[in-house]
Amino acid sequence: DIQMTQSPSTLSASVGDRVTITCRASQSISSWLAWYQQKPGKAPNLLIYKASSLQSGVPSRFSGSGSGTGFTFTISSLQPDDFATYYCQQYDSYPLTFGGGTQVEIK
Amino acid sequence: EVLLVQSGGGLVEPGGSLRLSCAASGFTFDDHAMHWVRQAPGKGLEWVSGISWNSGSIGYADSVKGRFTISRDNAKNSLYLQMNSLRAEDTALYYCAKVRLRHSSSWYFDYWGQGSLVTVSS
């Protein structure tokens, strides 16, 4: 199974900050990586697919990069609506696996 | 508008069975693979199972293999998860999720159901 290691697990930031989350795969997954945002009591929401492609309707302050085993998710200027938990997911092969999540908190 | 409406959760004793359903609308259901993802209370996301658009390809997490069965009825635009031999560690909120691309094996999800809570306890 491919293990997805996400860091940090918690991040404290202020509105306007640039936020970066990393996700590392235990083996190469090419660019088969997605990023989701989840708010309490809600289902996850797709933000990024194929490592760097922005899902339709998602603000351009969200971006992703990387390939192989190392990936980065960035929020260029954190907005109040962005305080949530973020997950990476590999879809290179079964079983699909998610990172442990990064909770972005208000500093 | 794409909608995934789930039903079938509840409280069940260890060793019991439960069937989850996911009724889809707003898209051509039989063009898209569908999956189940769960989230234990206060924990992260865990993939459970997936089924291709034509049921030709099915996968399960090791943790549920042999106990859970995924199926779909394209005539009824519905996805199912039959859960047998349930354990306390199966307690979670179960989501159905739609794969974004038609006839695709790129299994990432653009729409999710509202979640069905399954509690396994005596």
Interface residues (C-beta under 8 A of the other chain):
Chain A: D1 W32 A34 Y36 Q38 A43 P44 N45 L46 Y49 K50 Q55 Y87 Q89 Y91 Y94 P95 L96 T97 F98 G99 G100 G101
Chain B: H35 V37 G44 L45 E46 W47 G50 G59 Y60 A61 D62 Y95 R100 S106 W107 Y108 F109 D110 W112 G113 Q114 G115
